[in-house]
Amino acid sequence: MNQPSVNKYAVIGGGLAGCLMAARLVMRGQEVVLIDHPQPNSASKVAAGLFNVITGRFGAKSWLADTLLEKLNQFLQIPAFLSLQPYVHYQKIYRPFREVAEFNKWQNRTADPRFQHLFELVENPVYEEQIINPHGGINILPCGWIDLKGFLKEMKRILTQNLGVNYFEALIDYEEIDHQKKVINSSFGHISFDHLIFCQGASTISNPFFSYLPIIPNKGELLTIHAPDLQLPFILSKKVYLIPLGEQYFLTGSTYQNQFSHTEPTEEGKAEICQFLDQAINVPYKIVEQQAGVRPTTKDRRPIAGTHPQFPYIHIVSGFGTKGVLLSPYISELMADLLVGTQKKLPEEVHISRFRR
Ligand SMILES: Cc1cc2nc3c(=O)[nH]c(=O)nc-3n(C[C@H](O)[C@H](O)[C@H](O)COP(=O)(O)OP(=O)(O)OC[C@H]3O[C@@H](n4cnc5c(N)ncnc54)[C@H](O)[C@@H]3O)c2cc1C
């Protein structure tokens, strides 16, 4: 088989999308420059990091759930990335039933091959002195959460120290990109490239190459609480999630807001989370931190990947919405295979061509 030729890729954005793209390309023998403007409230840094395949009000199985889980697990097994594992916490998610009728639905699903490997029934209430769950619920099994701040820091260390990725911290102004000459004339020097990949999350909306794409910035807020009487061996999911961080600290949230005037945490966000939290747990808690970030969502709830319709050397990976953890390994693999020529095209559901310029 022919070896793919070596090209130089400039990846703009160092959140989940950009770091995974850089990793996939460098693992395929490509030369990579990663440029990120690190922000403490970028979606990837604020995110709770959950990976869960049974979500939403009706407990639907997520799109491509089994594939996405497999791709995440495969990525975490790549020898070069094994040092990411301490940041990954495989932990079941307990989802209490809202009403008795839900029990029957899930009992039927124990015989459904699409669902049966994903959950177990919990027929009676558990930890009743701590959480409100009068009808029992389900444990969702192949799931957990990733400490994304630590994960991305370690990822950048691996990429730069072990895999030869050049990394710069800077905000790239579009004026600095001379795309015809294939060079970024930035404050830290001239970066030439064969291909440019934008992985900017919600900031995609201000990108002149891709402003026609329907990325919808969606603000989310979450809280860190301390609840000394709460000792849960699982993640709780009851309108809000509650992730045990250790020593009775928990991450809880989040809110979903398409209309917002700023990206800072708000009193309304805090009140909304506390309202649901009070319906989920029976014990006192103290709020110790509040954070907010902006998700890159899309109307059809599918990510966007592909090449600019006019410029074959300009690409995008974005639109991970509420599922960056599960989507980034899958989409980055598809995109990297497309770019190095080992894959001919992307699946239509994620392809940029579903949107007209
Ligand atoms: C409150 C909240 C909770 C969430 N919880 C979860 C969860 O539990 N599980 C889950 O899977 N997902 C969750 N998400 C969603 C997840 O965070 C996103 O899907 C994912 O992080 C998006 O990654 P990204 O790399 O596309 O974007 P980002 O993380 O936003 O990264 C984009 C990066 O590009 C940089 N950038 C942009 N423009 C430029 C430029 N011109 N020059 C240089 N750098 C630039 C930005 O500064 C940023 O660092 C949550 C999001 C929020 C806000």
The ligand as an ORCA input file, in Angstrom:
! r2SCAN-3c Opt
* xyz 0 1
  C     -21.447     24.080     30.631
  C     -21.060     23.049     29.615
  C     -21.111     21.708     29.938
  C     -20.746     20.742     28.990
  N     -20.762     19.443     29.359
  C     -20.386     18.493     28.479
  C     -20.343     17.138     28.868
  O     -20.606     16.792     30.025
  N     -19.963     16.210     27.939
  C     -19.640     16.569     26.646
  O     -19.308     15.691     25.849
  N     -19.681     17.865     26.245
  C     -20.052     18.833     27.134
  N     -20.074     20.129     26.749
  C     -19.826     20.436     25.334
  C     -18.347     20.449     24.989
  O     -17.721     21.331     25.860
  C     -18.147     20.889     23.547
  O     -18.863     20.075     22.651
  C     -16.675     20.807     23.129
  O     -15.849     21.184     24.185
  C     -16.395     21.682     21.946
  O     -15.012     21.596     21.682
  P     -14.345     22.507     20.568
  O     -12.913     22.166     20.538
  O     -15.140     22.409     19.308
  O     -14.570     24.014     21.078
  P     -13.870     24.808     22.282
  O     -13.698     23.985     23.466
  O     -14.650     26.077     22.417
  O     -12.428     25.126     21.736
  C     -12.191     26.067     20.723
  C     -10.825     26.668     20.971
  O     -10.485     27.434     19.809
  C      -9.911     28.640     20.241
  N     -10.033     29.639     19.173
  C     -11.165     30.094     18.588
  N     -10.856     30.997     17.660
  C      -9.499     31.101     17.640
  C      -8.571     31.880     16.891
  N      -8.992     32.746     15.963
  N      -7.237     31.748     17.158
  C      -6.804     30.874     18.103
  N      -7.640     30.113     18.833
  C      -8.966     30.236     18.603
  C     -10.716     28.996     21.491
  O     -10.064     29.974     22.272
  C     -10.801     27.629     22.165
  O      -9.669     27.387     22.965
  C     -20.383     21.135     27.672
  C     -20.300     22.477     27.355
  C     -20.624     23.437     28.312
  C     -20.513     24.898     27.945
*
